[in-house]
Structures are given as structure tokens and as C-alpha cells.
């Protein structure tokens, strides 16, 4: 893949910054310094890498340039260029050693499988061979240090976690639901503090995404609560009704609470996930897929229990009429005064029960799609690309939503029952029986159309904002 770069590659001793290594860096620098002024700007870097047969893509090239340009003058001089490559090679060497489990100087497919399994990703040996094929230069189906270094010389991926992160099931794709399994962070990310930056970036992305799709989210809640055989509220009539009743601003009613609850929920979920993982870790220090699923589900349940009153407030504000509540705190005061503390946990049981089918199906579908891609389409690279990852995440989340939607609808109705005039105060079983008797199975899926309509824009917005936030926080 990197034929020209290999012609400059030296044995591993070159990593130590000796004269031969410096000469190699100088040769590479001359190849990139197209106007021979002793400096390389971003345009020269991009043009030079393409000429060398290393088209990394704009984002990766900008990441290299940003990391190397320490004095931020918009150009790389030879000292900056050499310093970047030396630092990069040190990281690559550590990554290589972490994969080379038997210390024989070569990475084999079984070692890739073992490393991924430790980090909670299960792949077959055949799939691991697909990953190695994208790095293996001599066709031996093993990767030595020179091949590893040459492949990643100008690739911003610095360690095995970067490769694994291609396929890490991330909750950054915020579709407005709170039932997802928490993100997994490596020990390195925890030590360097990158974990909280990623959580912050994800939180901001979720806030922007939820705000952008709030009108569809409120319409979903309205259809869940007020939709019935007699009141055939559809998307058009629902929007008309909301606009007529409260104007354009009313489309975002309840969104404030939906955004505010992101931070405490994320923090509690992350903390609880780490605690449950410690409890469920096996004697050999490994955590299997089932243990991770159980840890994630329990962490989700813990976080939901802690912030559930905010879920009730969001629903009450969304179905409330103009002027009924002046804000989140006013809503909380009125509920507490009229209905007591128990009202803040109405719908809690179906909400907790919904975590299991959502998380289970979400993870299962994602793993199936990932395995299918690696098995049939990963011919030259283990990196599936942005669109494949977004597609896998979107499909798996949508399937999870579809499975848990009836429980979500019952939860919402229970939360809103007291605010709907003439509505009987039923428990979960009673409400389920009533819906089935009066509306049939279709009644359990009222509001699912706007719910699905918001998935694509929510995923797109959250991904774009997440990437921008990562750049601003220096973790791109």
C-alpha cells in the first residue's frame, strides 16, 4: 500500500532517533516540500502524500498537521516534522508490543482476536485475517514491526484502540432515547483524561441533536398520549394542533428538561458501568460479552432510577397546555403539591423493562452487521468508513426502538395520565389490556412514525457536532 514509503523504511532501531533515522525523515520531508522553501504547509502535505500513494483523506491529513505544527504558524519546518514522526513511532511501537502477545516480533490473526476479545469485541480468526491483510506487505499473513510502522507512518491511528474504535459500539449517535448501553473506555483514555472529553463531546452533540429534532419528539409524545381510534391524530394534524394551541415556540416544549438530564444521566451511567464491571469481572480479569451486556443494562437502570423524575417532567411539559406551567420547577412544584412524590415515578416499571429489549437487540444487530461487513466487504481495510458505521448504528438503534416501543408508549401514558382530564389511573398491566381491547396492536405503536422520522436527522446532527467538539477539545 505504501510502496514509496517502504523504500525509506529502516529496521526498528531507526525509532531511536539515530542518524539513519534522521536521514530517512529528511528524505521524506524533501518529498513533501514541493516548493523547496524548507517548510511544508497543509496543501503541500496533502499533495505530497497523494503523490506518494498515501491518500489519507482531508480529516486525517489535517489531524497530522495540527499535531505537528507546535508553533501554530501554519507550516511544518523540518524540526516539527521530525519531532512528530519520532513521537508517532514511539506510540506505534507500544501499540505493536501490546498486540504481539507471544513477543515473537510478529502479529498473528489469533493475537488480534485475543486483543479484541479483551476489549469486548468478538470476531472470528477469518475476520482478523481481513484486518491483517490491510497491513501485511509480504503476504505472510503476519505483520512484523516494519510493516506495522510503514502502514501507520502517516496514519493518525496510533494504537490498537484506534483500530478497535472503528467498531466500538458507541452511544454518540443520540436518537433521543436514554436506554443505550454506556460507552467503553480504554485504560489509556482514562489515564489521559480523554474519557471525560469524549463524554462532554457526546453530551453537547446530544443536546444539539435533541434540540434540532424536538418538534418531532413532542409530536411523538402527543400522539402517544392523545392518539386513539376516536382521535386519529397524524403527523400533519398533530403539528397543526400544536401550532394552533401554542405557536412555534410550543414545538420545543419539554426540550429544556430533555437536554438538562443528559449530563447527570451520562455521568451516573458511566460511573455505575465501571462499578458493575468490577463486580462481574471473572477471576482471570476478563469480561465477556454477556457480563458487559449485564453491566450496561444495570448501569442504564441505575441512571434511569436517578433521573427518572426528569423524564416525568419532560412528558408533563410536552403534553401541557400553554400557560399551564411556567417552567420545569413550576411543573415539579405543582405535581408534588397535587399528586405527591409517587407521581415522579409513574411509568417507572415499563421504562426499566424497556432497557433489556432495547439494549439487547441494539447490540445484537450491531454485532451482526459488523460481522457481515468484515466477512464479506473488508477486502483491503478493516476501517468500514463513516457511512457504514453510521448505517450500522442507525439500523441497530432503530431495531432496538422497535422492540421496546410498546413499553415506551405505556410509560409515557402512565406519566401523563393525571394531566389528561377524564383519563383513568391505570397500572402497567391495566393500561396494556385497555390499549389492546380498544385500539389493538396498532395502538401500542402510536407515534412511531415521527419517532422514526427523527432518527436520521438526529444521528446526522449528533455525529457532525460530536466530531467538531472532538476537534475543539483536541481529541480528534
C-alpha positions as CSV (number, residue, x, y, z in Angstrom):
1,X,0.0,0.0,0.0
2,X,2.7,2.4,0.9
3,X,5.4,1.3,-1.7
4,X,7.4,4.5,-1.8
5,X,7.4,4.9,2.0
6,X,8.7,1.3,2.3
7,X,11.7,2.3,0.2
8,X,12.7,4.7,3.0
9,X,11.8,2.3,5.9
10,X,14.6,1.0,8.1
11,X,14.7,-1.6,10.9
12,X,13.1,-0.9,14.3
13,X,16.4,0.6,15.6
14,X,15.6,3.7,13.5
15,X,12.9,4.6,16.0
16,X,15.6,5.7,18.4
17,X,16.3,8.9,16.6
18,X,19.8,8.0,15.2
19,X,21.4,9.5,12.2
20,X,19.9,6.9,9.8
21,X,16.5,7.7,11.2
22,X,17.1,11.5,10.8
23,X,18.2,10.9,7.2
24,X,15.0,8.9,6.5
25,X,12.9,11.8,7.9
26,X,14.9,14.3,5.8
27,X,14.2,12.2,2.6
28,X,10.5,12.1,3.4
29,X,10.5,15.9,4.2
30,X,12.1,16.7,0.8
31,X,9.4,14.7,-0.9
32,X,6.7,16.8,0.8
33,X,8.4,20.2,0.5
34,X,7.3,20.8,-3.1
35,X,8.4,24.4,-3.4
36,X,11.7,23.7,-1.5
37,X,11.3,26.6,0.9
38,X,12.2,24.4,4.0
39,X,8.6,24.3,5.2
40,X,5.5,22.2,4.4
41,X,2.1,23.7,4.5
42,X,-1.2,21.7,4.6
43,X,-1.6,21.9,0.8
44,X,1.9,20.5,0.2
45,X,1.3,17.8,2.8
46,X,-1.9,16.7,1.1
47,X,-0.4,16.9,-2.5
48,X,2.8,15.1,-1.4
49,X,1.0,12.3,0.4
50,X,-1.2,11.7,-2.6
51,X,1.9,11.6,-4.9
52,X,3.5,9.1,-2.6
53,X,0.4,6.9,-2.9
54,X,-0.8,7.6,0.6
55,X,-4.3,9.3,0.2
56,X,-5.4,9.5,3.9
57,X,-8.3,11.9,3.4
58,X,-8.7,15.5,4.5
59,X,-9.6,14.9,8.1
60,X,-6.6,12.6,8.8
61,X,-4.2,15.0,7.0
62,X,-5.4,17.9,9.0
63,X,-5.0,15.9,12.2
64,X,-1.4,15.2,11.4
65,X,-0.7,18.8,10.5
66,X,-2.4,20.1,13.7
67,X,-0.4,17.7,15.9
68,X,2.9,18.6,14.2
69,X,2.6,22.4,13.9
70,X,3.6,23.1,17.5
71,X,4.3,26.8,17.0
72,X,1.0,27.2,15.1
73,X,2.4,29.2,12.2
74,X,0.5,27.3,9.6
75,X,3.6,25.4,8.4
76,X,5.8,22.5,9.4
77,X,9.5,23.0,9.5
78,X,11.9,20.0,9.5
79,X,12.3,20.0,13.3
80,X,8.5,19.9,13.8
81,X,8.1,17.2,11.1
82,X,10.9,15.1,12.6
83,X,9.5,15.5,16.2
84,X,6.0,14.5,15.1
85,X,7.3,11.3,13.4
86,X,9.5,10.3,16.3
87,X,6.7,10.7,18.8
88,X,4.4,8.9,16.5
89,X,6.7,6.0,16.0
90,X,7.1,5.6,19.8
91,X,3.3,5.3,20.1
92,X,3.2,2.8,17.2
93,X,5.9,0.7,18.9
94,X,3.9,0.5,22.1
95,X,0.8,-0.5,20.2
96,X,2.8,-3.2,18.3
97,X,4.1,-4.7,21.6
98,X,0.6,-4.7,23.1
99,X,-0.6,-6.8,20.2
100,X,2.4,-9.1,20.0
101,X,1.3,-11.3,22.9
102,X,4.0,-14.0,22.5
103,X,6.8,-11.5,21.9
104,X,8.0,-13.2,18.7
105,X,8.1,-9.9,16.7
106,X,5.1,-10.7,14.6
107,X,1.4,-10.1,15.0
108,X,-0.8,-13.0,14.0
109,X,-4.6,-13.3,13.5
110,X,-5.0,-15.2,16.8
111,X,-3.4,-12.3,18.6
112,X,-5.7,-9.8,17.0
113,X,-8.7,-12.0,18.1
114,X,-7.4,-12.2,21.6
115,X,-6.8,-8.4,21.9
116,X,-10.2,-7.5,20.6
117,X,-11.8,-10.0,22.9
118,X,-10.2,-8.4,26.0
119,X,-11.8,-5.1,24.9
120,X,-15.2,-6.7,24.4
121,X,-15.2,-7.2,20.7
122,X,-15.7,-10.7,19.4
123,X,-14.5,-11.5,15.8
124,X,-13.6,-14.7,14.1
125,X,-10.0,-15.6,13.0
126,X,-11.0,-15.2,9.4
127,X,-12.2,-11.6,10.1
128,X,-8.9,-10.9,12.0
129,X,-7.1,-12.1,8.8
130,X,-9.0,-9.4,6.9
131,X,-7.7,-6.8,9.2
132,X,-4.1,-8.1,8.9
133,X,-4.4,-8.2,5.1
134,X,-4.7,-4.4,5.0
135,X,-1.3,-4.1,6.8
136,X,0.6,-7.2,5.6
137,X,3.0,-6.3,2.8
138,X,4.8,-9.6,2.1
139,X,1.7,-11.9,2.0
140,X,2.8,-14.0,5.1
141,X,-0.4,-13.3,6.9
142,X,1.6,-12.0,9.8
143,X,2.7,-8.4,10.4
144,X,6.2,-7.5,11.6
145,X,7.3,-4.2,13.1
146,X,8.5,-2.8,9.7
147,X,5.1,-3.5,8.1
148,X,3.3,-2.1,11.1
149,X,5.4,1.1,11.2
150,X,5.2,1.7,7.4
151,X,1.4,1.2,7.4
152,X,0.8,3.7,10.2
153,X,3.7,6.1,9.5
154,X,1.4,8.8,8.1
155,X,-1.8,7.4,9.6
156,X,-3.1,9.3,12.7
157,X,-4.2,6.0,14.3
158,X,-1.6,5.4,16.9
159,X,-2.6,2.3,18.8
160,X,-4.8,-0.8,18.7
161,X,-7.6,1.1,20.4
162,X,-7.8,3.4,17.3
163,X,-8.3,0.4,15.1
164,X,-10.8,-1.1,17.6
165,X,-12.6,2.3,17.8
166,X,-13.7,1.7,14.2
167,X,-16.0,-0.9,15.5
168,X,-16.7,0.2,19.1
169,X,-20.5,0.3,19.6
170,X,-20.7,4.0,20.6
171,X,-23.7,5.8,22.1
172,X,-22.6,9.1,20.5
173,X,-25.4,8.5,17.9
174,X,-28.0,10.2,20.0
175,X,-31.6,9.5,18.9
176,X,-33.2,11.0,22.0
177,X,-33.6,7.7,23.9
178,X,-32.0,7.0,27.2
179,X,-31.8,3.2,27.1
180,X,-28.4,2.8,25.4
181,X,-25.5,0.9,26.9
182,X,-22.7,3.1,28.2
183,X,-19.5,3.8,26.2
184,X,-16.5,1.7,26.9
185,X,-13.2,3.5,27.5
186,X,-9.7,2.0,27.5
187,X,-7.3,2.4,30.4
188,X,-5.2,4.8,28.4
189,X,-8.2,7.0,27.8
190,X,-9.0,7.0,31.5
191,X,-5.4,7.9,32.4
192,X,-5.1,10.7,29.9
193,X,-8.5,12.2,30.7
194,X,-9.8,11.6,27.2
195,X,-12.8,9.8,28.6
196,X,-14.4,12.9,30.1
197,X,-13.7,14.9,26.9
198,X,-15.4,12.2,24.8
199,X,-18.4,12.2,27.3
200,X,-18.5,16.1,27.1
201,X,-18.4,16.0,23.3
202,X,-21.2,13.3,23.3
203,X,-23.2,15.4,25.7
204,X,-23.1,18.5,23.6
205,X,-23.8,16.5,20.5
206,X,-26.8,15.0,22.2
207,X,-28.1,18.4,23.3
208,X,-27.9,19.9,19.8
209,X,-29.4,16.8,18.3
210,X,-32.3,16.7,20.7
211,X,-33.0,20.4,20.2
212,X,-32.9,20.0,16.4
213,X,-35.4,17.2,16.5
214,X,-37.5,18.4,19.5
215,X,-40.7,19.2,17.4
216,X,-40.8,15.6,16.2
217,X,-40.2,14.3,19.7
218,X,-43.0,16.4,21.1
219,X,-45.3,15.2,18.3
220,X,-44.5,11.6,19.2
221,X,-45.4,12.2,22.9
222,X,-48.7,13.9,21.9
223,X,-49.6,11.0,19.6
224,X,-48.7,8.5,22.3
225,X,-50.9,10.2,24.9
226,X,-53.8,11.7,22.9
227,X,-53.9,9.4,19.8
228,X,-56.7,6.8,19.7
229,X,-59.3,5.4,17.4
230,X,-61.6,8.3,18.1
231,X,-58.8,10.9,17.9
232,X,-56.9,10.0,14.7
233,X,-54.0,12.3,15.2
234,X,-51.5,12.1,12.4
235,X,-48.3,14.0,11.7
236,X,-49.9,16.9,9.8
237,X,-52.9,17.3,12.2
238,X,-50.6,16.9,15.2
239,X,-48.4,19.8,14.1
240,X,-51.4,21.9,13.2
241,X,-52.8,21.3,16.7
242,X,-49.6,22.2,18.5
243,X,-49.1,25.4,16.4
244,X,-52.7,26.5,16.9
245,X,-52.5,25.9,20.6
246,X,-49.1,27.5,21.4
247,X,-47.4,28.8,18.3
248,X,-44.0,27.9,17.0
249,X,-42.3,28.0,20.4
250,X,-44.6,25.3,21.7
251,X,-42.9,22.8,19.4
252,X,-39.9,22.8,21.8
253,X,-42.0,22.5,25.0
254,X,-40.2,20.0,27.3
255,X,-36.9,20.1,25.4
256,X,-35.2,22.0,28.2
257,X,-35.6,19.1,30.6
258,X,-34.6,16.6,27.9
259,X,-31.3,18.5,27.4
260,X,-30.6,19.2,31.1
261,X,-30.9,15.5,32.0
262,X,-28.1,14.4,29.6
263,X,-25.3,15.4,31.9
264,X,-26.4,13.7,35.2
265,X,-27.6,10.6,33.3
266,X,-24.3,10.2,31.4
267,X,-22.2,10.7,34.5
268,X,-24.2,8.2,36.6
269,X,-24.3,5.7,33.8
270,X,-20.6,5.8,33.2
271,X,-19.8,5.6,37.0
272,X,-22.3,2.7,37.5
273,X,-21.0,0.8,34.5
274,X,-17.4,0.8,35.8
275,X,-18.6,-0.4,39.2
276,X,-20.8,-3.2,37.8
277,X,-17.9,-4.3,35.5
278,X,-15.6,-4.7,38.6
279,X,-18.2,-6.8,40.3
280,X,-18.8,-9.1,37.3
281,X,-15.2,-9.4,36.2
282,X,-14.0,-13.0,36.1
283,X,-11.1,-14.5,38.1
284,X,-8.8,-14.2,35.1
285,X,-9.5,-10.5,34.8
286,X,-11.5,-10.8,31.6
287,X,-15.1,-9.5,31.0
288,X,-17.2,-11.4,28.5
289,X,-19.9,-10.1,26.2
290,X,-22.7,-11.3,28.5
291,X,-21.1,-9.6,31.5
292,X,-20.7,-6.4,29.5
293,X,-24.3,-6.5,28.5
294,X,-25.5,-7.1,32.1
295,X,-23.2,-4.3,33.4
296,X,-24.5,-2.0,30.7
297,X,-28.1,-2.8,31.4
298,X,-27.7,-2.4,35.2
299,X,-25.9,0.9,34.7
300,X,-28.7,2.1,32.5
301,X,-31.3,1.1,35.1
302,X,-29.3,2.9,37.8
303,X,-29.0,6.1,35.8
304,X,-32.7,5.9,34.9
305,X,-33.7,5.4,38.5
306,X,-31.7,8.5,39.5
307,X,-33.0,10.9,36.8
308,X,-36.5,9.4,36.3
309,X,-38.4,12.4,37.8
310,X,-36.9,14.5,35.0
311,X,-38.4,12.0,32.5
312,X,-41.8,12.6,34.1
313,X,-41.3,16.4,34.0
314,X,-40.4,16.2,30.3
315,X,-43.6,14.3,29.4
316,X,-45.8,16.6,31.5
317,X,-44.4,19.7,29.9
318,X,-44.7,18.2,26.4
319,X,-48.4,17.4,26.8
320,X,-49.1,20.5,28.9
321,X,-51.1,23.4,27.6
322,X,-49.8,27.0,27.1
323,X,-49.6,28.7,30.4
324,X,-50.1,25.6,32.4
325,X,-46.5,25.6,33.7
326,X,-44.1,28.5,33.7
327,X,-41.1,26.1,33.5
328,X,-39.5,22.9,34.8
329,X,-39.5,24.0,38.5
330,X,-43.1,25.2,38.4
331,X,-44.2,21.9,36.9
332,X,-42.3,20.0,39.6
333,X,-44.0,22.1,42.4
334,X,-47.5,21.6,41.0
335,X,-47.0,17.8,40.6
336,X,-45.6,17.5,44.1
337,X,-48.5,19.5,45.6
338,X,-51.3,17.8,43.8
339,X,-50.1,14.2,43.4
340,X,-47.2,13.7,45.9
341,X,-43.7,12.2,45.4
342,X,-45.0,8.9,43.9
343,X,-46.1,10.8,40.8
344,X,-42.4,11.3,39.9
345,X,-42.1,7.6,39.4
346,X,-45.2,6.8,37.3
347,X,-44.3,4.6,34.4
348,X,-41.0,3.5,36.1
349,X,-41.5,-0.2,35.7
350,X,-42.2,-0.3,31.9
351,X,-39.3,2.1,31.5
352,X,-36.9,-0.2,33.3
353,X,-38.2,-3.3,31.5
354,X,-37.7,-1.5,28.2
355,X,-33.9,-1.3,28.7
356,X,-33.4,-5.1,28.2
357,X,-35.0,-5.5,24.8
358,X,-33.6,-2.2,23.6
359,X,-30.0,-2.7,24.6
360,X,-30.0,-6.4,23.8
361,X,-31.4,-6.1,20.2
362,X,-29.4,-2.9,19.6
363,X,-26.1,-4.7,20.5
364,X,-27.1,-8.0,18.7
365,X,-28.0,-6.3,15.4
366,X,-24.9,-4.1,15.5
367,X,-22.6,-7.1,16.1
368,X,-24.4,-9.0,13.2
369,X,-24.0,-6.0,10.8
370,X,-20.3,-5.6,11.9
371,X,-19.6,-9.3,11.4
372,X,-21.3,-9.3,8.0
373,X,-19.3,-6.4,6.8
374,X,-16.0,-7.8,8.0
375,X,-16.8,-11.2,6.4
376,X,-17.9,-10.0,3.0
377,X,-16.7,-6.5,2.3
378,X,-13.5,-5.8,4.3
379,X,-11.2,-6.7,1.3
380,X,-8.4,-4.2,1.8
381,X,-9.0,-2.4,5.1
382,X,-10.6,-3.0,8.5
383,X,-11.9,0.6,8.5
384,X,-15.5,0.5,7.3
385,X,-15.8,4.2,6.9
386,X,-18.2,6.8,8.3
387,X,-21.2,5.8,6.3
388,X,-21.0,2.1,7.1
389,X,-20.6,2.9,10.8
390,X,-23.5,5.4,10.8
391,X,-25.6,2.9,8.9
392,X,-24.9,0.1,11.4
393,X,-25.6,2.3,14.4
394,X,-28.8,3.7,12.9
395,X,-30.2,0.3,11.9
396,X,-29.3,-1.3,15.2
397,X,-30.8,1.6,17.3
398,X,-33.9,1.6,15.2
399,X,-34.4,-2.1,15.7
400,X,-33.9,-1.6,19.5
401,X,-36.5,1.1,19.4
402,X,-39.0,-1.0,17.5
403,X,-38.7,-3.8,20.1
404,X,-39.1,-1.6,23.2
405,X,-41.6,0.9,21.7
406,X,-44.8,-0.6,23.3
407,X,-43.2,-0.3,26.8
408,X,-42.1,3.3,26.0
409,X,-45.7,4.1,25.0
410,X,-47.2,2.6,28.2
411,X,-44.5,4.5,30.2
412,X,-45.5,7.8,28.6
413,X,-49.2,7.3,29.1
414,X,-48.7,6.4,32.7
415,X,-46.6,9.6,33.2
416,X,-49.2,11.7,31.6
417,X,-52.4,10.1,32.9
418,X,-53.0,12.5,35.8
419,X,-52.8,15.5,33.4
420,X,-55.4,14.2,30.9
421,X,-58.9,15.0,32.0
422,X,-61.2,12.0,32.5
423,X,-58.4,9.5,32.0
424,X,-58.5,6.5,34.4
425,X,-55.4,6.0,36.5
426,X,-54.3,2.5,35.4
427,X,-51.2,0.5,36.2
428,X,-49.0,-1.1,33.5
429,X,-51.0,-4.3,33.1
430,X,-54.3,-2.5,33.1
431,X,-53.2,0.1,30.6
432,X,-51.8,-2.6,28.3
433,X,-55.1,-4.5,28.4
434,X,-57.1,-1.3,27.8
435,X,-55.0,-0.4,24.7
436,X,-55.3,-3.9,23.3
437,X,-59.0,-4.0,23.9
438,X,-59.8,-0.6,22.4
439,X,-57.1,0.0,19.8
440,X,-55.4,-3.4,19.1
441,X,-51.7,-4.0,18.5
442,X,-51.5,-0.8,16.4
443,X,-52.4,1.2,19.5
444,X,-49.1,0.1,21.0
445,X,-47.2,1.8,18.2
446,X,-48.9,5.2,18.1
447,X,-46.4,7.9,17.4
448,X,-43.8,5.6,15.9
449,X,-43.8,7.5,12.6
450,X,-42.4,10.8,13.9
451,X,-40.1,8.7,16.1
452,X,-38.6,7.1,13.1
453,X,-38.6,10.4,11.2
454,X,-36.3,11.9,13.7
455,X,-33.7,9.1,13.7
456,X,-31.8,10.1,10.5
457,X,-31.6,13.8,11.3
458,X,-30.7,13.0,15.0
459,X,-27.9,10.7,14.0
460,X,-26.5,13.1,11.4
461,X,-26.6,16.1,13.7
462,X,-25.1,14.3,16.7
463,X,-22.3,12.8,14.6
464,X,-21.3,16.1,13.0
465,X,-21.4,18.0,16.3
466,X,-19.5,15.2,18.0
467,X,-16.7,15.4,15.5
468,X,-16.5,19.2,15.7
469,X,-16.4,19.0,19.5
470,X,-13.7,16.4,19.5
471,X,-11.6,18.7,17.3
472,X,-12.1,21.7,19.6
473,X,-11.2,19.5,22.7
474,X,-8.1,18.2,21.0
475,X,-9.2,14.5,20.8
476,X,-10.0,14.4,17.1
